[in-house]
Amino acid sequence: MYSLLLHPLHIPAILRQLDAIGAWEISDEALAGIRKPVLLLTGEEDCITPVEDAETIASHLNDARYIRVPGGGHGMMYQVPDQIAA
């Protein structure tokens, strides 16, 4: 069988990730309390993490550099590595 994956999927790990995503909550105040510089990258074509979510997070951070990556999806570090490196 041909597969594009280098390693088989581990379903229990994926289910734990989904649980963590569903349980994650952070307030605007908690984001504003972050006192370190933050680089926030988002792929313009990410179908898992919407661009609007990244924009909202960036707007509540005190020292954020927010970059929208054209053509980038959720795996943008593999899709457009040269843009990410730049």
PDB file of N, CA, C and O in Angstrom:
ATOM      1  N   MET A   1       0.839  -1.182   0.000  1.00  0.00           N
ATOM      2  CA  MET A   1       0.000   0.000   0.000  1.00  0.00           C
ATOM      3  C   MET A   1       0.884   1.245   0.000  1.00  0.00           C
ATOM      4  O   MET A   1       1.857   1.324   0.750  1.00  0.00           O
ATOM      5  N   TYR A   2       0.545   2.201  -0.834  1.00  0.00           N
ATOM      6  CA  TYR A   2       1.298   3.448  -0.934  1.00  0.00           C
ATOM      7  C   TYR A   2       0.731   4.461   0.052  1.00  0.00           C
ATOM      8  O   TYR A   2      -0.486   4.600   0.180  1.00  0.00           O
ATOM      9  N   SER A   3       1.615   5.162   0.743  1.00  0.00           N
ATOM     10  CA  SER A   3       1.181   6.178   1.693  1.00  0.00           C
ATOM     11  C   SER A   3       2.098   7.383   1.603  1.00  0.00           C
ATOM     12  O   SER A   3       3.311   7.236   1.450  1.00  0.00           O
ATOM     13  N   LEU A   4       1.526   8.570   1.699  1.00  0.00           N
ATOM     14  CA  LEU A   4       2.323   9.788   1.739  1.00  0.00           C
ATOM     15  C   LEU A   4       2.892  10.038   3.129  1.00  0.00           C
ATOM     16  O   LEU A   4       3.770  10.883   3.304  1.00  0.00           O
ATOM     17  N   LEU A   5       2.396   9.308   4.109  1.00  0.00           N
ATOM     18  CA  LEU A   5       2.837   9.499   5.483  1.00  0.00           C
ATOM     19  C   LEU A   5       4.109   8.707   5.749  1.00  0.00           C
ATOM     20  O   LEU A   5       4.232   7.550   5.346  1.00  0.00           O
ATOM     21  N   LEU A   6       5.039   9.337   6.426  1.00  0.00           N
ATOM     22  CA  LEU A   6       6.266   8.637   6.799  1.00  0.00           C
ATOM     23  C   LEU A   6       6.043   7.727   7.991  1.00  0.00           C
ATOM     24  O   LEU A   6       6.733   6.720   8.153  1.00  0.00           O
ATOM     25  N   HIS A   7       5.073   8.087   8.828  1.00  0.00           N
ATOM     26  CA  HIS A   7       4.763   7.312  10.019  1.00  0.00           C
ATOM     27  C   HIS A   7       3.255   7.101  10.080  1.00  0.00           C
ATOM     28  O   HIS A   7       2.494   7.992   9.703  1.00  0.00           O
ATOM     29  N   PRO A   8       2.815   5.952  10.543  1.00  0.00           N
ATOM     30  CA  PRO A   8       1.367   5.722  10.620  1.00  0.00           C
ATOM     31  C   PRO A   8       0.714   6.665  11.634  1.00  0.00           C
ATOM     32  O   PRO A   8       1.344   7.104  12.597  1.00  0.00           O
ATOM     33  N   LEU A   9      -0.541   6.959  11.397  1.00  0.00           N
ATOM     34  CA  LEU A   9      -1.291   7.794  12.335  1.00  0.00           C
ATOM     35  C   LEU A   9      -1.495   7.043  13.641  1.00  0.00           C
ATOM     36  O   LEU A   9      -1.732   5.835  13.645  1.00  0.00           O
ATOM     37  N   HIS A  10      -1.402   7.755  14.729  1.00  0.00           N
ATOM     38  CA  HIS A  10      -1.650   7.176  16.051  1.00  0.00           C
ATOM     39  C   HIS A  10      -2.962   7.768  16.544  1.00  0.00           C
ATOM     40  O   HIS A  10      -2.993   8.857  17.117  1.00  0.00           O
ATOM     41  N   ILE A  11      -4.036   7.039  16.314  1.00  0.00           N
ATOM     42  CA  ILE A  11      -5.384   7.546  16.572  1.00  0.00           C
ATOM     43  C   ILE A  11      -5.564   8.041  18.009  1.00  0.00           C
ATOM     44  O   ILE A  11      -6.151   9.107  18.190  1.00  0.00           O
ATOM     45  N   PRO A  12      -5.097   7.332  19.041  1.00  0.00           N
ATOM     46  CA  PRO A  12      -5.259   7.859  20.397  1.00  0.00           C
ATOM     47  C   PRO A  12      -4.622   9.244  20.580  1.00  0.00           C
ATOM     48  O   PRO A  12      -5.167  10.090  21.288  1.00  0.00           O
ATOM     49  N   ALA A  13      -3.472   9.472  19.942  1.00  0.00           N
ATOM     50  CA  ALA A  13      -2.819  10.778  20.052  1.00  0.00           C
ATOM     51  C   ALA A  13      -3.652  11.851  19.357  1.00  0.00           C
ATOM     52  O   ALA A  13      -3.778  12.964  19.867  1.00  0.00           O
ATOM     53  N   ILE A  14      -4.214  11.528  18.214  1.00  0.00           N
ATOM     54  CA  ILE A  14      -5.065  12.486  17.506  1.00  0.00           C
ATOM     55  C   ILE A  14      -6.293  12.822  18.341  1.00  0.00           C
ATOM     56  O   ILE A  14      -6.693  13.984  18.405  1.00  0.00           O
ATOM     57  N   LEU A  15      -6.886  11.842  18.971  1.00  0.00           N
ATOM     58  CA  LEU A  15      -8.057  12.084  19.820  1.00  0.00           C
ATOM     59  C   LEU A  15      -7.699  12.954  21.024  1.00  0.00           C
ATOM     60  O   LEU A  15      -8.495  13.800  21.433  1.00  0.00           O
ATOM     61  N   ARG A  16      -6.507  12.754  21.596  1.00  0.00           N
ATOM     62  CA  ARG A  16      -6.068  13.602  22.709  1.00  0.00           C
ATOM     63  C   ARG A  16      -5.862  15.042  22.234  1.00  0.00           C
ATOM     64  O   ARG A  16      -6.179  15.986  22.958  1.00  0.00           O
ATOM     65  N   GLN A  17      -5.335  15.209  21.026  1.00  0.00           N
ATOM     66  CA  GLN A  17      -5.172  16.556  20.475  1.00  0.00           C
ATOM     67  C   GLN A  17      -6.530  17.235  20.319  1.00  0.00           C
ATOM     68  O   GLN A  17      -6.680  18.409  20.659  1.00  0.00           O
ATOM     69  N   LEU A  18      -7.507  16.509  19.814  1.00  0.00           N
ATOM     70  CA  LEU A  18      -8.849  17.072  19.654  1.00  0.00           C
ATOM     71  C   LEU A  18      -9.445  17.461  21.008  1.00  0.00           C
ATOM     72  O   LEU A  18     -10.080  18.509  21.130  1.00  0.00           O
ATOM     73  N   ASP A  19      -9.243  16.628  22.011  1.00  0.00           N
ATOM     74  CA  ASP A  19      -9.714  16.961  23.364  1.00  0.00           C
ATOM     75  C   ASP A  19      -9.051  18.236  23.870  1.00  0.00           C
ATOM     76  O   ASP A  19      -9.713  19.101  24.443  1.00  0.00           O
ATOM     77  N   ALA A  20      -7.746  18.350  23.657  1.00  0.00           N
ATOM     78  CA  ALA A  20      -7.012  19.532  24.123  1.00  0.00           C
ATOM     79  C   ALA A  20      -7.496  20.790  23.406  1.00  0.00           C
ATOM     80  O   ALA A  20      -7.655  21.839  24.031  1.00  0.00           O
ATOM     81  N   ILE A  21      -7.728  20.691  22.114  1.00  0.00           N
ATOM     82  CA  ILE A  21      -8.228  21.842  21.346  1.00  0.00           C
ATOM     83  C   ILE A  21      -9.584  22.266  21.873  1.00  0.00           C
ATOM     84  O   ILE A  21      -9.844  23.456  22.049  1.00  0.00           O
ATOM     85  N   GLY A  22     -10.451  21.294  22.126  1.00  0.00           N
ATOM     86  CA  GLY A  22     -11.792  21.594  22.613  1.00  0.00           C
ATOM     87  C   GLY A  22     -11.812  22.196  24.004  1.00  0.00           C
ATOM     88  O   GLY A  22     -12.706  22.974  24.335  1.00  0.00           O
ATOM     89  N   ALA A  23     -10.827  21.841  24.822  1.00  0.00           N
ATOM     90  CA  ALA A  23     -10.788  22.324  26.200  1.00  0.00           C
ATOM     91  C   ALA A  23     -10.022  23.625  26.364  1.00  0.00           C
ATOM     92  O   ALA A  23     -10.124  24.272  27.406  1.00  0.00           O
ATOM     93  N   TRP A  24      -9.252  24.023  25.345  1.00  0.00           N
ATOM     94  CA  TRP A  24      -8.388  25.197  25.468  1.00  0.00           C
ATOM     95  C   TRP A  24      -9.206  26.468  25.507  1.00  0.00           C
ATOM     96  O   TRP A  24     -10.034  26.725  24.633  1.00  0.00           O
ATOM     97  N   GLU A  25      -8.964  27.248  26.523  1.00  0.00           N
ATOM     98  CA  GLU A  25      -9.603  28.551  26.655  1.00  0.00           C
ATOM     99  C   GLU A  25      -8.560  29.528  27.169  1.00  0.00           C
ATOM    100  O   GLU A  25      -7.740  29.188  28.022  1.00  0.00           O
ATOM    101  N   ILE A  26      -8.600  30.741  26.645  1.00  0.00           N
ATOM    102  CA  ILE A  26      -7.736  31.784  27.163  1.00  0.00           C
ATOM    103  C   ILE A  26      -8.486  33.099  27.042  1.00  0.00           C
ATOM    104  O   ILE A  26      -9.168  33.347  26.048  1.00  0.00           O
ATOM    105  N   SER A  27      -8.359  33.913  28.030  1.00  0.00           N
ATOM    106  CA  SER A  27      -9.082  35.182  28.036  1.00  0.00           C
ATOM    107  C   SER A  27      -8.257  36.277  27.372  1.00  0.00           C
ATOM    108  O   SER A  27      -7.041  36.163  27.220  1.00  0.00           O
ATOM    109  N   ASP A  28      -8.949  37.332  26.985  1.00  0.00           N
ATOM    110  CA  ASP A  28      -8.262  38.501  26.435  1.00  0.00           C
ATOM    111  C   ASP A  28      -7.260  39.042  27.451  1.00  0.00           C
ATOM    112  O   ASP A  28      -6.169  39.480  27.087  1.00  0.00           O
ATOM    113  N   GLU A  29      -7.640  39.007  28.726  1.00  0.00           N
ATOM    114  CA  GLU A  29      -6.764  39.517  29.785  1.00  0.00           C
ATOM    115  C   GLU A  29      -5.509  38.660  29.914  1.00  0.00           C
ATOM    116  O   GLU A  29      -4.418  39.185  30.136  1.00  0.00           O
ATOM    117  N   ALA A  30      -5.660  37.346  29.777  1.00  0.00           N
ATOM    118  CA  ALA A  30      -4.497  36.463  29.866  1.00  0.00           C
ATOM    119  C   ALA A  30      -3.539  36.724  28.702  1.00  0.00           C
ATOM    120  O   ALA A  30      -2.322  36.734  28.888  1.00  0.00           O
ATOM    121  N   LEU A  31      -4.089  36.935  27.504  1.00  0.00           N
ATOM    122  CA  LEU A  31      -3.237  37.259  26.361  1.00  0.00           C
ATOM    123  C   LEU A  31      -2.513  38.586  26.588  1.00  0.00           C
ATOM    124  O   LEU A  31      -1.320  38.707  26.309  1.00  0.00           O
ATOM    125  N   ALA A  32      -3.237  39.565  27.089  1.00  0.00           N
ATOM    126  CA  ALA A  32      -2.638  40.877  27.345  1.00  0.00           C
ATOM    127  C   ALA A  32      -1.558  40.796  28.421  1.00  0.00           C
ATOM    128  O   ALA A  32      -0.673  41.650  28.483  1.00  0.00           O
ATOM    129  N   GLY A  33      -1.630  39.777  29.261  1.00  0.00           N
ATOM    130  CA  GLY A  33      -0.650  39.612  30.329  1.00  0.00           C
ATOM    131  C   GLY A  33       0.669  39.007  29.868  1.00  0.00           C
ATOM    132  O   GLY A  33       1.627  38.961  30.639  1.00  0.00           O
ATOM    133  N   ILE A  34       0.733  38.548  28.637  1.00  0.00           N
ATOM    134  CA  ILE A  34       1.981  37.989  28.115  1.00  0.00           C
ATOM    135  C   ILE A  34       2.950  39.137  27.864  1.00  0.00           C
ATOM    136  O   ILE A  34       2.658  40.038  27.078  1.00  0.00           O
ATOM    137  N   ARG A  35       4.085  39.107  28.520  1.00  0.00           N
ATOM    138  CA  ARG A  35       5.036  40.214  28.478  1.00  0.00           C
ATOM    139  C   ARG A  35       6.288  39.907  27.673  1.00  0.00           C
ATOM    140  O   ARG A  35       7.329  40.525  27.895  1.00  0.00           O
ATOM    141  N   LYS A  36       6.210  38.999  26.778  1.00  0.00           N
ATOM    142  CA  LYS A  36       7.338  38.634  25.914  1.00  0.00           C
ATOM    143  C   LYS A  36       6.948  38.888  24.462  1.00  0.00           C
ATOM    144  O   LYS A  36       5.763  38.856  24.129  1.00  0.00           O
ATOM    145  N   PRO A  37       7.922  39.139  23.599  1.00  0.00           N
ATOM    146  CA  PRO A  37       7.610  39.281  22.174  1.00  0.00           C
ATOM    147  C   PRO A  37       7.065  37.962  21.620  1.00  0.00           C
ATOM    148  O   PRO A  37       7.517  36.882  21.998  1.00  0.00           O
ATOM    149  N   VAL A  38       6.104  38.070  20.737  1.00  0.00           N
ATOM    150  CA  VAL A  38       5.470  36.892  20.150  1.00  0.00           C
ATOM    151  C   VAL A  38       5.482  37.032  18.631  1.00  0.00           C
ATOM    152  O   VAL A  38       5.105  38.072  18.090  1.00  0.00           O
ATOM    153  N   LEU A  39       5.914  35.981  17.954  1.00  0.00           N
ATOM    154  CA  LEU A  39       5.807  35.912  16.502  1.00  0.00           C
ATOM    155  C   LEU A  39       4.638  34.994  16.199  1.00  0.00           C
ATOM    156  O   LEU A  39       4.645  33.823  16.579  1.00  0.00           O
ATOM    157  N   LEU A  40       3.646  35.517  15.524  1.00  0.00           N
ATOM    158  CA  LEU A  40       2.438  34.760  15.214  1.00  0.00           C
ATOM    159  C   LEU A  40       2.343  34.623  13.696  1.00  0.00           C
ATOM    160  O   LEU A  40       2.122  35.604  12.987  1.00  0.00           O
ATOM    161  N   LEU A  41       2.510  33.399  13.210  1.00  0.00           N
ATOM    162  CA  LEU A  41       2.416  33.104  11.781  1.00  0.00           C
ATOM    163  C   LEU A  41       1.119  32.366  11.529  1.00  0.00           C
ATOM    164  O   LEU A  41       0.737  31.484  12.299  1.00  0.00           O
ATOM    165  N   THR A  42       0.446  32.724  10.459  1.00  0.00           N
ATOM    166  CA  THR A  42      -0.752  31.980  10.081  1.00  0.00           C
ATOM    167  C   THR A  42      -0.797  31.845   8.569  1.00  0.00           C
ATOM    168  O   THR A  42      -0.490  32.786   7.837  1.00  0.00           O
ATOM    169  N   GLY A  43      -1.180  30.678   8.121  1.00  0.00           N
ATOM    170  CA  GLY A  43      -1.325  30.446   6.687  1.00  0.00           C
ATOM    171  C   GLY A  43      -2.664  30.977   6.211  1.00  0.00           C
ATOM    172  O   GLY A  43      -3.695  30.723   6.833  1.00  0.00           O
ATOM    173  N   GLU A  44      -2.652  31.706   5.121  1.00  0.00           N
ATOM    174  CA  GLU A  44      -3.897  32.283   4.605  1.00  0.00           C
ATOM    175  C   GLU A  44      -4.897  31.219   4.165  1.00  0.00           C
ATOM    176  O   GLU A  44      -6.090  31.499   4.045  1.00  0.00           O
ATOM    177  N   GLU A  45      -4.419  30.009   3.925  1.00  0.00           N
ATOM    178  CA  GLU A  45      -5.309  28.942   3.465  1.00  0.00           C
ATOM    179  C   GLU A  45      -5.422  27.805   4.487  1.00  0.00           C
ATOM    180  O   GLU A  45      -5.721  26.666   4.127  1.00  0.00           O
ATOM    181  N   ASP A  46      -5.183  28.120   5.745  1.00  0.00           N
ATOM    182  CA  ASP A  46      -5.266  27.119   6.810  1.00  0.00           C
ATOM    183  C   ASP A  46      -6.736  26.794   7.059  1.00  0.00           C
ATOM    184  O   ASP A  46      -7.506  27.660   7.475  1.00  0.00           O
ATOM    185  N   CYS A  47      -7.121  25.556   6.806  1.00  0.00           N
ATOM    186  CA  CYS A  47      -8.519  25.159   6.986  1.00  0.00           C
ATOM    187  C   CYS A  47      -8.790  24.631   8.398  1.00  0.00           C
ATOM    188  O   CYS A  47      -9.932  24.314   8.730  1.00  0.00           O
ATOM    189  N   ILE A  48      -7.761  24.535   9.221  1.00  0.00           N
ATOM    190  CA  ILE A  48      -7.943  24.042  10.586  1.00  0.00           C
ATOM    191  C   ILE A  48      -7.942  25.194  11.589  1.00  0.00           C
ATOM    192  O   ILE A  48      -8.774  25.227  12.496  1.00  0.00           O
ATOM    193  N   THR A  49      -7.021  26.129  11.433  1.00  0.00           N
ATOM    194  CA  THR A  49      -6.945  27.291  12.312  1.00  0.00           C
ATOM    195  C   THR A  49      -7.256  28.534  11.481  1.00  0.00           C
ATOM    196  O   THR A  49      -6.404  28.990  10.717  1.00  0.00           O
ATOM    197  N   PRO A  50      -8.449  29.085  11.616  1.00  0.00           N
ATOM    198  CA  PRO A  50      -8.838  30.225  10.780  1.00  0.00           C
ATOM    199  C   PRO A  50      -7.951  31.454  10.994  1.00  0.00           C
ATOM    200  O   PRO A  50      -7.497  31.724  12.106  1.00  0.00           O
ATOM    201  N   VAL A  51      -7.717  32.184   9.918  1.00  0.00           N
ATOM    202  CA  VAL A  51      -6.926  33.412   9.962  1.00  0.00           C
ATOM    203  C   VAL A  51      -7.523  34.378  10.989  1.00  0.00           C
ATOM    204  O   VAL A  51      -6.788  35.056  11.707  1.00  0.00           O
ATOM    205  N   GLU A  52      -8.824  34.438  11.056  1.00  0.00           N
ATOM    206  CA  GLU A  52      -9.483  35.357  11.992  1.00  0.00           C
ATOM    207  C   GLU A  52      -9.112  35.067  13.443  1.00  0.00           C
ATOM    208  O   GLU A  52      -9.017  35.990  14.252  1.00  0.00           O
ATOM    209  N   ASP A  53      -8.903  33.805  13.780  1.00  0.00           N
ATOM    210  CA  ASP A  53      -8.492  33.456  15.142  1.00  0.00           C
ATOM    211  C   ASP A  53      -7.112  34.027  15.446  1.00  0.00           C
ATOM    212  O   ASP A  53      -6.886  34.581  16.522  1.00  0.00           O
ATOM    213  N   ALA A  54      -6.198  33.891  14.503  1.00  0.00           N
ATOM    214  CA  ALA A  54      -4.850  34.431  14.696  1.00  0.00           C
ATOM    215  C   ALA A  54      -4.886  35.945  14.811  1.00  0.00           C
ATOM    216  O   ALA A  54      -4.163  36.525  15.622  1.00  0.00           O
ATOM    217  N   GLU A  55      -5.721  36.589  14.006  1.00  0.00           N
ATOM    218  CA  GLU A  55      -5.840  38.043  14.072  1.00  0.00           C
ATOM    219  C   GLU A  55      -6.366  38.484  15.434  1.00  0.00           C
ATOM    220  O   GLU A  55      -5.893  39.474  15.992  1.00  0.00           O
ATOM    221  N   THR A  56      -7.328  37.766  15.963  1.00  0.00           N
ATOM    222  CA  THR A  56      -7.874  38.091  17.281  1.00  0.00           C
ATOM    223  C   THR A  56      -6.815  37.935  18.360  1.00  0.00           C
ATOM    224  O   THR A  56      -6.672  38.797  19.228  1.00  0.00           O
ATOM    225  N   ILE A  57      -6.074  36.838  18.306  1.00  0.00           N
ATOM    226  CA  ILE A  57      -5.007  36.620  19.291  1.00  0.00           C
ATOM    227  C   ILE A  57      -3.973  37.738  19.194  1.00  0.00           C
ATOM    228  O   ILE A  57      -3.580  38.311  20.211  1.00  0.00           O
ATOM    229  N   ALA A  58      -3.534  38.049  17.986  1.00  0.00           N
ATOM    230  CA  ALA A  58      -2.521  39.097  17.795  1.00  0.00           C
ATOM    231  C   ALA A  58      -3.002  40.442  18.321  1.00  0.00           C
ATOM    232  O   ALA A  58      -2.211  41.213  18.863  1.00  0.00           O
ATOM    233  N   SER A  59      -4.277  40.726  18.168  1.00  0.00           N
ATOM    234  CA  SER A  59      -4.795  42.026  18.605  1.00  0.00           C
ATOM    235  C   SER A  59      -4.794  42.195  20.118  1.00  0.00           C
ATOM    236  O   SER A  59      -4.870  43.318  20.617  1.00  0.00           O
ATOM    237  N   HIS A  60      -4.709  41.090  20.850  1.00  0.00           N
ATOM    238  CA  HIS A  60      -4.714  41.158  22.314  1.00  0.00           C
ATOM    239  C   HIS A  60      -3.326  41.040  22.927  1.00  0.00           C
ATOM    240  O   HIS A  60      -3.170  41.169  24.141  1.00  0.00           O
ATOM    241  N   LEU A  61      -2.325  40.799  22.104  1.00  0.00           N
ATOM    242  CA  LEU A  61      -0.961  40.690  22.615  1.00  0.00           C
ATOM    243  C   LEU A  61      -0.288  42.059  22.582  1.00  0.00           C
ATOM    244  O   LEU A  61      -0.510  42.850  21.665  1.00  0.00           O
ATOM    245  N   ASN A  62       0.529  42.326  23.587  1.00  0.00           N
ATOM    246  CA  ASN A  62       1.202  43.624  23.691  1.00  0.00           C
ATOM    247  C   ASN A  62       2.336  43.795  22.696  1.00  0.00           C
ATOM    248  O   ASN A  62       2.542  44.890  22.171  1.00  0.00           O
ATOM    249  N   ASP A  63       3.072  42.726  22.432  1.00  0.00           N
ATOM    250  CA  ASP A  63       4.261  42.827  21.596  1.00  0.00           C
ATOM    251  C   ASP A  63       4.254  41.681  20.592  1.00  0.00           C
ATOM    252  O   ASP A  63       5.041  40.740  20.699  1.00  0.00           O
ATOM    253  N   ALA A  64       3.345  41.775  19.608  1.00  0.00           N
ATOM    254  CA  ALA A  64       3.204  40.696  18.633  1.00  0.00           C
ATOM    255  C   ALA A  64       3.606  41.158  17.250  1.00  0.00           C
ATOM    256  O   ALA A  64       3.290  42.268  16.822  1.00  0.00           O
ATOM    257  N   ARG A  65       4.302  40.289  16.574  1.00  0.00           N
ATOM    258  CA  ARG A  65       4.533  40.472  15.144  1.00  0.00           C
ATOM    259  C   ARG A  65       3.678  39.412  14.468  1.00  0.00           C
ATOM    260  O   ARG A  65       3.889  38.213  14.649  1.00  0.00           O
ATOM    261  N   TYR A  66       2.718  39.869  13.694  1.00  0.00           N
ATOM    262  CA  TYR A  66       1.744  38.985  13.062  1.00  0.00           C
ATOM    263  C   TYR A  66       2.008  38.937  11.565  1.00  0.00           C
ATOM    264  O   TYR A  66       2.053  39.973  10.902  1.00  0.00           O
ATOM    265  N   ILE A  67       2.183  37.726  11.034  1.00  0.00           N
ATOM    266  CA  ILE A  67       2.481  37.549   9.619  1.00  0.00           C
ATOM    267  C   ILE A  67       1.504  36.535   9.030  1.00  0.00           C
ATOM    268  O   ILE A  67       1.380  35.408   9.510  1.00  0.00           O
ATOM    269  N   ARG A  68       0.807  36.974   7.966  1.00  0.00           N
ATOM    270  CA  ARG A  68      -0.040  36.070   7.192  1.00  0.00           C
ATOM    271  C   ARG A  68       0.798  35.535   6.038  1.00  0.00           C
ATOM    272  O   ARG A  68       1.388  36.302   5.277  1.00  0.00           O
ATOM    273  N   VAL A  69       0.842  34.225   5.918  1.00  0.00           N
ATOM    274  CA  VAL A  69       1.680  33.589   4.920  1.00  0.00           C
ATOM    275  C   VAL A  69       0.828  33.218   3.703  1.00  0.00           C
ATOM    276  O   VAL A  69      -0.007  32.318   3.786  1.00  0.00           O
ATOM    277  N   PRO A  70       1.035  33.907   2.571  1.00  0.00           N
ATOM    278  CA  PRO A  70       0.267  33.590   1.371  1.00  0.00           C
ATOM    279  C   PRO A  70       0.520  32.156   0.910  1.00  0.00           C
ATOM    280  O   PRO A  70       1.661  31.697   0.867  1.00  0.00           O
ATOM    281  N   GLY A  71      -0.547  31.466   0.572  1.00  0.00           N
ATOM    282  CA  GLY A  71      -0.430  30.098   0.083  1.00  0.00           C
ATOM    283  C   GLY A  71      -0.196  29.066   1.166  1.00  0.00           C
ATOM    284  O   GLY A  71      -0.145  27.869   0.880  1.00  0.00           O
ATOM    285  N   GLY A  72      -0.054  29.508   2.402  1.00  0.00           N
ATOM    286  CA  GLY A  72       0.216  28.579   3.497  1.00  0.00           C
ATOM    287  C   GLY A  72      -1.052  27.975   4.051  1.00  0.00           C
ATOM    288  O   GLY A  72      -2.042  28.669   4.283  1.00  0.00           O
ATOM    289  N   GLY A  73      -1.009  26.686   4.259  1.00  0.00           N
ATOM    290  CA  GLY A  73      -2.101  25.986   4.933  1.00  0.00           C
ATOM    291  C   GLY A  73      -1.667  25.630   6.342  1.00  0.00           C
ATOM    292  O   GLY A  73      -0.763  26.256   6.896  1.00  0.00           O
ATOM    293  N   HIS A  74      -2.306  24.635   6.918  1.00  0.00           N
ATOM    294  CA  HIS A  74      -1.979  24.237   8.285  1.00  0.00           C
ATOM    295  C   HIS A  74      -0.567  23.650   8.361  1.00  0.00           C
ATOM    296  O   HIS A  74       0.068  23.699   9.415  1.00  0.00           O
ATOM    297  N   GLY A  75      -0.082  23.104   7.266  1.00  0.00           N
ATOM    298  CA  GLY A  75       1.280  22.553   7.217  1.00  0.00           C
ATOM    299  C   GLY A  75       2.223  23.472   6.462  1.00  0.00           C
ATOM    300  O   GLY A  75       3.075  23.014   5.701  1.00  0.00           O
ATOM    301  N   MET A  76       2.065  24.769   6.675  1.00  0.00           N
ATOM    302  CA  MET A  76       2.809  25.747   5.883  1.00  0.00           C
ATOM    303  C   MET A  76       4.316  25.596   5.996  1.00  0.00           C
ATOM    304  O   MET A  76       5.031  25.970   5.067  1.00  0.00           O
ATOM    305  N   MET A  77       4.822  25.068   7.090  1.00  0.00           N
ATOM    306  CA  MET A  77       6.268  24.905   7.224  1.00  0.00           C
ATOM    307  C   MET A  77       6.805  23.888   6.231  1.00  0.00           C
ATOM    308  O   MET A  77       8.000  23.877   5.936  1.00  0.00           O
ATOM    309  N   TYR A  78       5.924  23.026   5.711  1.00  0.00           N
ATOM    310  CA  TYR A  78       6.303  22.072   4.679  1.00  0.00           C
ATOM    311  C   TYR A  78       5.895  22.554   3.287  1.00  0.00           C
ATOM    312  O   TYR A  78       6.547  22.233   2.293  1.00  0.00           O
ATOM    313  N   GLN A  79       4.813  23.325   3.228  1.00  0.00           N
ATOM    314  CA  GLN A  79       4.289  23.795   1.950  1.00  0.00           C
ATOM    315  C   GLN A  79       5.115  24.947   1.371  1.00  0.00           C
ATOM    316  O   GLN A  79       5.403  24.977   0.175  1.00  0.00           O
ATOM    317  N   VAL A  80       5.485  25.876   2.219  1.00  0.00           N
ATOM    318  CA  VAL A  80       6.203  27.064   1.762  1.00  0.00           C
ATOM    319  C   VAL A  80       7.394  27.340   2.692  1.00  0.00           C
ATOM    320  O   VAL A  80       7.451  28.402   3.311  1.00  0.00           O
ATOM    321  N   PRO A  81       8.338  26.407   2.799  1.00  0.00           N
ATOM    322  CA  PRO A  81       9.423  26.542   3.761  1.00  0.00           C
ATOM    323  C   PRO A  81      10.306  27.769   3.525  1.00  0.00           C
ATOM    324  O   PRO A  81      10.818  28.350   4.482  1.00  0.00           O
ATOM    325  N   ASP A  82      10.486  28.163   2.291  1.00  0.00           N
ATOM    326  CA  ASP A  82      11.326  29.330   2.022  1.00  0.00           C
ATOM    327  C   ASP A  82      10.688  30.607   2.566  1.00  0.00           C
ATOM    328  O   ASP A  82      11.380  31.477   3.094  1.00  0.00           O
ATOM    329  N   GLN A  83       9.365  30.716   2.434  1.00  0.00           N
ATOM    330  CA  GLN A  83       8.676  31.889   2.994  1.00  0.00           C
ATOM    331  C   GLN A  83       8.773  31.887   4.520  1.00  0.00           C
ATOM    332  O   GLN A  83       8.979  32.938   5.126  1.00  0.00           O
ATOM    333  N   ILE A  84       8.629  30.736   5.136  1.00  0.00           N
ATOM    334  CA  ILE A  84       8.703  30.636   6.591  1.00  0.00           C
ATOM    335  C   ILE A  84      10.112  31.016   7.053  1.00  0.00           C
ATOM    336  O   ILE A  84      10.269  31.759   8.022  1.00  0.00           O
ATOM    337  N   ALA A  85      11.122  30.512   6.371  1.00  0.00           N
ATOM    338  CA  ALA A  85      12.506  30.801   6.758  1.00  0.00           C
ATOM    339  C   ALA A  85      12.837  32.283   6.608  1.00  0.00           C
ATOM    340  O   ALA A  85      13.609  32.833   7.394  1.00  0.00           O
ATOM    341  N   ALA A  86      12.256  32.925   5.604  1.00  0.00           N
ATOM    342  CA  ALA A  86      12.536  34.343   5.384  1.00  0.00           C
ATOM    343  C   ALA A  86      11.957  35.174   6.515  1.00  0.00           C
ATOM    344  O   ALA A  86      12.088  36.398   6.511  1.00  0.00           O
TER     345      ALA A  86
END
